[in-house]
Every structure is written in structure tokens, then in C-alpha cells.
Amino acid sequence: MRLDILAAIAGAMISIQARINGELSHQLNNGLQAALISFGSGLLIISLVTVFNPKLKTGLRNLREAVQQKKIARWKLFAGALGGSFVAIQTQTVPLVGVAIFTVASISGQTVMSLFVDRLGYTGGGKRMITKRRVLAVIITIVAVAVSVLDRLDAKNLSFFTVIIGCTAGLLVGFQRALNGQINEHSKEGFTTSLLNFTSGTLLLVIVFFIGLATQKVEWTPLPIGPLWMYLGGAMGVIYISFAASIVQQLGVLTFTLFSVGGQLVSSLVIDIVAPTKGVSISHYLIIGIIMTYAGVIAGGVSGSQTKRVQSF
């Protein structure tokens, strides 16, 4: 399948996972606990896969050899901690500025970081120069996301500090994607990347959660019985990370992010139609934002690498 289509599908998976985790967070009224359950369930799933998947074990051996031969730094294997940091920041920031402002801020950080990690060749797929077209694509994409949530932006919640925090969270995600590309280059197995991500991400969230318990900032909430689909966020994350790591390595972080944001917005529209959150209605701003996002993709130029096909999926 074409890499650009796969990147868009990966973006759609982000929206679906967000809807799942959002429901769990709503039922628990505890965002940090919801994130911990999502990461923890993902770790459990990928650990079970490890037991029965010889390719994943081979991927771990490949990584161990790469570390021993100093082809990849050991600290890069903890890329999942960046994902855990993003979730921790998200759960603390969204209540202050709202989902819309956080979304715009974090995607701004992701796209800007994408430019620089691509320039440094951090994905393992070679360096990509910062050109006027790529910068224009970033600007159009940020504006498109802002337009898509325009009806939900609340200026009263706007805080320079919290917006900067949101941008920082996005920077972490952009860097994580680059590191995952490197991990995948050496492991040659996407699920190995998922295992490492969920291990370090869960560990970080456990530490943060217990600090919250000790300081009485958070508390453990009994788990609701249903709906059962709200516990599928971890499974979705396992598939997404293994899926995305291979694509990023070949497309580069920026191109992946552009197509991913497009898929994310299209999926958001479908979710609002099929399974809307209470009080949410279909917005023409979202439709305009989708159109603008793909205008950004066109502005950034479509490289030949986007027409390659991935054989491992």
C-alpha cells in the first residue's frame, strides 16, 4: 500500500485512540489514570505478542547487537518516555486551556520539530533539507488545524505559558517519531519498537501517578464496567506505533506528520458523525481545516518516496 495512504491511516488511528481514551477519562474523571491504563494495557498486549512472535524476539536481538556495536545510543531506546511525557503534559494542560488550543499548540510543535529532525537525518532515512516549500507546508498545516477547531477555541482560557507547554509536548512527539524511526531501522521489526515504547512510557506514567498519589494530587478511581471499547486504547497504540515507525523511516517525520494530520482530521469528522461525543456537532470549520491540510501537503511537494509500497503490512 502507498506510504502516504498508510500515514493518513495512522493519523486516523490517533483520532480513534483519542476518542477511546477520552471516553475512559470521562468515565473515570481522571485523565492520568486513564493514560496509565491505556499504556499499561498496551504493554500487556505487546508482552503477550512477544511470547508468541519470533520476529519480535529477533528484533530485540538486532537492537542489542546494534547497541553493543554502538550503531544506536542506548538512551534512544527510551523514546517511549517521550510519549508518556506527552500524555502527562496533556492531562495537566487540557483542563487549563481546552482540547482545541492544546491540539493546535501540540501539532505546531510536532510540525516544527519535524523540519529539524528531518534536516538532521534523525529518522535513519537520510537528511531532508529545510526548503521554502516545506516551511510553507508547516505554516499551512498549523493554520488548517487552528481553523478546524475555531468554533471550540476559547480565548478566555488562552495562556501564553500553557500554550508553550502544549508546543513543548508536540516537540516531544516529533522527536519521538524520529527516534522510533531509528529504532525500527536497527530492529527491522515494528512491534519491537512498540514494546520498547510501551515499556518506558508505562514506567514513566507509573512514577508520575505514584508521585501524584503521594502528594494527593490524584487518586485511584474504581474502574467502570463498560462500555468495553473504552479499554481498547492500548491495543490501538500498539498497532499505531509499530505501523508508524516503518513509515516515518521512509517518508521522514514532516511528510508523515502532514499526511497524519490530514487523516486525523478526516477521522475526527467521521467520528463526529458516527459516534459523536455528547454536545459535539459537525462543524464546517473542521471541513475547511481538512481541505487546508491537504493544501499544505501539496504545498510541501509530494516526493517519490510517497509512492513506495510497504510489504510488511
VENFENGI-V232338 format. One record per helix or strand of 3 or more residues. SS is the DSSP state (a for helix, b for strand). FROM is the first residue (numbers start at 1). TO is the last residue. If there is no record, write none. Layout:
ss:SS from:FROM to:TO
ss:SS from:FROM to:TO
This chain:
ss:a from:3 to:28
ss:a from:31 to:52
ss:a from:54 to:68
ss:a from:74 to:78
ss:a from:80 to:97
ss:a from:99 to:120
ss:a from:132 to:148
ss:a from:150 to:152
ss:a from:155 to:157
ss:a from:160 to:187
ss:a from:190 to:214
ss:a from:228 to:231
ss:a from:233 to:251
ss:a from:253 to:274
ss:a from:284 to:300
ss:a from:304 to:307
